[in-house]
């Protein structure tokens, strides 16, 4: 009888039991530690998608750097876009500790089937979008990433500590921009309200499908990579954001939004999951534009990577051979 190559070999029961015991004791798993192959693959998928999202996330905001209305706003936005590139680098480095090359990960998302966050396939139509991305999109990311800072895999958790500090800065600058516009002229206030109307529901979709429809959440929760479910994290984000919207007198675009006294939660209306599925399957407003931009940048930068590799190889040669 032949074995199906797609079926993973059974894990060693003793090692599996030891692994489960370590997780039960809240121990951190490090790169050289034994881990189940499925754990390794799920982490590789999750971390690579996170890294791809950080890099693609530079694009919606990057084209507003030259159009920012003041030098201060330009400097803040430039610093933020630079931070996003750094976040991608941290997480790619962490993913490489799982035994996969960064070049392979990048090829998977540029030319293969790897996904990134659906939120970055929406256009930035006005200056207010930059503030709303900082407030809502980075706010949603913080809710998710503060949990990941206590994930069971050490390199991922440690990367999140620095990333969360920087994301908090991004959220503060976004909210400050929204508050400034909300206090401004009627046209400015209308601009920020329109941006919130367009970004609110995609921000809620960032947490992923409802728990019962999420194929990966069960394993990730069991292995303590994720510490809260998609719906729990989404609810925390809603509870934090509603008072912030009220403080600057901005309306969240949900006629069903209401406060539930019994649970102490703000309850939202139904999410359009058909739209979510369209976007993650490659049919969002900017999917093709975003990937085309990243592919072009990757190809145009090939000579830099090749030159750097040649220089490093030359430096590693013995002195006599190099001469």
N, C-alpha and C positions, 0 to 999 in steps of 0.2 A: 504494500500500500504506500503511495506517495503522499507527501505532506504538501498542503497548499502553501506556496511561498508567501501568500498574503496573510496567513494565519500566524500570529506571533507564537514563538515557542513558549511553553508553560514556564512560569517563574519558579525558582527554587523556593519551596514552601518555608524553609527555615529562614532564608534571607527576607522573604516577604513578611513573615511574622515579626522579625526584628525591625524591619522598616516601619510596619504599622505601630509597633511599640514606641519607636522613636517619635513618630508623629503624635501619638497619644500623650507623650511627655512634653510636647511642644518644642522638641529639638529642631535645630536648623539642619537641613540637608545641604551638603557642600558638593562641589563638582566631582571630587574624587570618591565620594561615598557611593555605595551601591544604591541603585534606585530601580524600580520596575521600568521596563521599556515603555510602557504606556504613559507613565508619569513623565519620562523624558520627552516623549513625542508631544504630549499635551502642552508641556512647558515650552517646547520649541515653537509650537504653533502659536501659543498665546503671546510669548515674548516677541516673536518675529512680527506678528500682526501689530503689536503695540509699537515696535520700532518703526515699522512702515508708516503707521499713522502719524507719528511725530514728524517724520520727514515730509510726508505728503501735506501735513498740516501747516507747513511753512508757506504753501502756495496761496491759499485764500487771502492771507494777510500780506504776503510779500509784495503783491502788486499795488498796495496802498502806501508803501513806504515813501515813494516820491510824491504822493498826493496828500500826505498828512498836512493838516492846516497850520501847524506851527513847528518850530524846531524842537520844542519839548516833546510834542506828540511823535515827531519823526524819530527822535532818539529812543523813546520808550518802545515804539513798535519795532525798531531795528534790533534793540536788545532782546525783545521777546522772540522774534523770528530766529535770532541766533541761538537763543536758549533751546528752541524746539529742535534745531539740528543737533545740539549737544545731547539732548534727551535721547534722540534716536541712536546716537553713538554709544551712550551708556548701555542701552538695552541690547543693541547688536553685540556689544562686547560680552554682556551677560549671557546672551543666547549661545555665543561661541563656546562657552564653558560646557555646554551640553553636547559638544562634539560635532557641530556643524559649522562650515565655513561661512563667513559673512557674505562673500561673493555669491555663494549658492542661495542664501536667503534673499539677497537683492534681486537675483535673476528670477527667483520664484514669483516675486511680486511685480517685476517689470514685464516679464515675458511668460509667466505661468499663471497659476491659479490662486496664489496667496492673496488674502484679503487685507484690507485696512479699514479703519472706522468709517462707517457710512456718512458721518457728519461732514467729512471733508470733501464730499461730492456735491455740496451746495454752493452757489455763487455768493460773492460779497458784492452787493449791488450799490451800497452807499457807505459813507464814512461811519455811520452809526453801527454798521455790521461789525466793525472792528471792536467796538465797545461791548456789543452783545456777545460776540465770541468769547471775549475775556470773561465776561460775567457768567454766561450760561454754559458755554462749551467747556471752558477751563474749570468752572465751578463743578460741573458734572464729573470731569476728570479727577478733581481733587477728592470727591466723595469716594470714587472707585480706588484711587491710588493710595489713599491713606490706609485702606484695608490691605493693599498689596505690600505696603511697607512692613507688614507683619506676616508675609507669606512664608511658607515652609522652605522655599528654596533661597538660600543665602544671597547669591549674587543679584537676584531679582529684587529681593527685599531691600538690600543696601542701596541699589540704584534708585529705588523709589524714595528714599529718605531725602536725598538732594533734590530730586525732581519735584517732590511735593513742596519743598520750600520755594522753588522757583515758580511753580504753578500758583501758589498763593499770591505771589507778586503779580502774576498775570491776571488773576481774578480781580485783585484790588484795583489795578489800573483800568481794567475793563469796566468795572462797576462805577469807578470815579468818572470815567468818560460818559457813561450812560446817565449818571446823575447830573453832570454838567449840561448835557444836551436836554435832559428833561426840565431843567430850570431855565432853558434858553428861550429862543423865539418860538412862536407857534410852529414854524416850519421845522425847526430843530427837534421839537418835541414830537411832531408827527413822524419825523424820520426815525427816531429811536423806537417809537411805538410800532412802526411798520417792521423794523428789524426784529423786534421781539416776536411779533406775529409770525414771522417766517422761520425763526430759529428755535422757538419753544418746543415744538413737537419733535423735530430732529434731535434736539438735546435729550429729550426723554428716551428716544430710541437708542441712544448711545449705550445704555445699560444692557442692551440685548433683549431677546424675547422674554416673555413671561416664563417663570420658573418651570412650568409644566411643558413648555415648548423648547427649552434650551437643551440641546443634546450633550453638551459638555459640562454643564454646571454640576451635575451629580458627582462626577469624579473629582473635579477641582475643589469642591467643598469637602469631600471625603479626605483628600490629600492635603487640605489646609493651604492650598494655593490661593483660593478665595475663602474669605472668612464670612462673607454675607452673600445672600442670594441676589440675583438681578433685581427682583421686585423690592427687596428690603433696601437696597442701595438707591433705587429710583425713588422710593418713598422718602428716604432721608433727604435726597436732593430737593424734592418738592417742598418738604417741610422747611428747609432752609431758605428756599428761594422765594416763596410766597411773601413772607414778611419784608424781604428786601425789595420786591416789586412794589409793595404797598408804601414803603418808605419814600420812594421817589415818584409815587403816584402813576405807575405804569400798570396797565391791565394785561394780565396773562390771557392768551386767546383760547380760553376753555370755558364755555358756558356752563359746564357741569361741575366746575371747580367749587368745592364746598368744604367747610370744616366739620369734622366728625367729633363731637364731644366725647363719645365713648372711647374712641381709640386715641384721641389727641392728634390725629393726622389730618392733613389736607388731602382730600380725595379728588382724583382727576377723572375726566371722561375717558372714553375708549381711544386707544392709540391706533392709527391707521397702519396696521402691520403689512398690508399689501404694498404700501409705499416703501416701507423698510425693505421688504424682499426684493422689490424692483431695484432699489439703490445698491444693495449688497451684491446683486447678481450682475451689476455692470450697466444698469440702465437709468442711473440717476442723472440729474441736470448737468453734472460736470465730470462724470466718470472718465470719458474718453479724453477730455481736455487735460485732466490731472495726470493721467498715465502718460499721455503724449509729452507733457512738459517734463516729467521725471525721466522718461526714456531719452529725450533729447539731451537733457543735462548729463545723464549718465554716459551717453555716447560722446558728447563733446568734451567730457572730462577724461576720456580714456587715455589720451596722451599723457596727462598729468600722472595718472596711476602707473602707467608703464615707465615713465621717466623716474618716478620715485622708486619703483621696484628695481630698475637698472642701477640707480645710484646706491641703493642699499646693498645690492649684490656686489657692486664694485668695492664698497667700503669693507665688506666682509672678506675680501680676497687677501691672502698673505701679501706682505709688503713687496717681496720680490716679484711675485706673479703679477701684481698690479702694475709694477714698473715695466 
